[in-house]
């Protein structure tokens, strides 16, 4: 939305990203995502998961539900499953900034897979090079490279006999 950023601004869920409700499908009443979004905002990821799963049963292509399911799974420690859902979201919408940002944060902050996060951050930076979010994405690239460099410079761990 105009005037909003991924890293800050009004809206729910990920800061700066509005969370639209699921698009209705003719003849099918999709589950209301507002309760699930409220749970994610409050950090109640385990409560949100079944709600997002129900939304996705009603509408398997609901990108917002898929993104938030991935974030929620990662939030309760099911990181690989969360990343898999975020991969699905990025595959559905390769330029969707919410999907990319969520995947980048999950890889960087939760999984600690700095190498895998770099191409995600670089993609975001390429999509919005002059925006505050592009600057933030480039900062993530820098920090990921610094952390990778730090692990390469660290002496090998001593092994017990």
Buried (B, 14 or more C-beta within 10 A) or exposed (E): EEEBBBBEBEBBBBBBBBBEBBEEEEEEEBBEBEEBBBBBBEEBBBBBBEBBBBBBEBBEEBBBBBBBBBBBBBBBEBBEBBBEBBBBBBEBBEEBBBBBBBBBBBBBEBBEBBEBBBEBBBBBBEBBEEBBBBEBBBEBBEBBEEBBEEEEEEEEEEEEE
